[in-house]
Amino acid sequence: KGKRAFIAGVADDNGYGWAIAKSLAAAGAEILVGTWVPALNIFETSLRRGKFDESRVLPDGSLLEITKVYPLDAVYDNPEDVPEDVKANKRYAGSSNWTVKEVAESVKEDFGSIDVLVHSLANGPEVTKPLLETSRKGYLAAISASSYSYVSLLKHFLPIMKPGGSSISLTYIASEKIIPGYGGGMSSAKAALESDTRVLAFEAGRKHKVRVNTISAGPLRSRAAKAIGFIDMMIDYSLANAPLQKELSADEVGNTATFLASPLASAITGAVIYVDNGLNAMGVGV
Ligand code: NAI
């Protein structure tokens, strides 16, 4: 009760970040979000105009309240890292203080501390290309946006996280098993994210008593997933082959994040938690 969460990677009401925000809010948390700079305008306008009102409804009938939306671009750690062409870009020039370090400073100034940090973002410019056709630039961009972005967020937010706090990211089974179509180095980025979850759990646990876990989620028809191009196939595959033959709802992942953020999970850290109707446990499709 009375916890404060910062969720990076919410720009509409279709993704895992939104569902996590709802579940944490239903459990009584105050919600702050970080929204990718190029998506900020449309997200804030849609929120204001009531476009998300239907999906803002919480189980008790009240509406999800987002206390503050921060512009964020998690591929830049501080203003010195931002290239001139990005600085000059109209969408970026219209906002300020959106590098990771500045966002953490703003949250500290506005609220002092947080209890829960959620990383629900990824980007791989060459995700539709097989790994053998991925450029060095595309591979490194995937790692930067999808893996290092988490190291950076945790590094900058840790000093304002309360002891006993919890940090959560989202990963995908393509890190450990072959999932053709999840290319561009995104499988590599998720493998890094999962390995970093263990090392960060050690460092953040020893230093700040903060837990670090990642949720390996099943397929969801989010904006990001639609861009990959094979999401309907993955949903059908899961329906046909998983132990639980039902479509996965984003709320199921949201509720797991709330569990991981709660004292009920006080001994869980450094873990990859599967929320995928059990698909990960299958050896062959049947
Ligand atoms: P989504 O589109 O709702 O979320 C991705 C968010 O990342 C978007 O809001 C986008 O604006 C933001 N973003 C991209 N680059 C950014 C940057 N440089 N700085 C800040 N924000 C940035 O899609 P989804 O699918 O809910 O993704 C959330 C997480 O869940 C990702 O880590 C994804 O890999 C993971 N995931 C998704 C699965 C799916 O089937 N949708 C399955 C397993 C994991």
Boltz pocket constraint, residues with backbone or C-beta under 6 A from the ligand:
constraints:
  - pocket:
      binder: B
      contacts: [[A, 8], [A, 9], [A, 10], [A, 11], [A, 12], [A, 14], [A, 15], [A, 16], [A, 17], [A, 34], [A, 35], [A, 36], [A, 37], [A, 39], [A, 72], [A, 73], [A, 74], [A, 75], [A, 119], [A, 120], [A, 121], [A, 122], [A, 123], [A, 145], [A, 170], [A, 171], [A, 172], [A, 173], [A, 215], [A, 216], [A, 217], [A, 218], [A, 219], [A, 220], [A, 221], [A, 222], [A, 223], [A, 224], [A, 225]]
      max_distance: 6.0
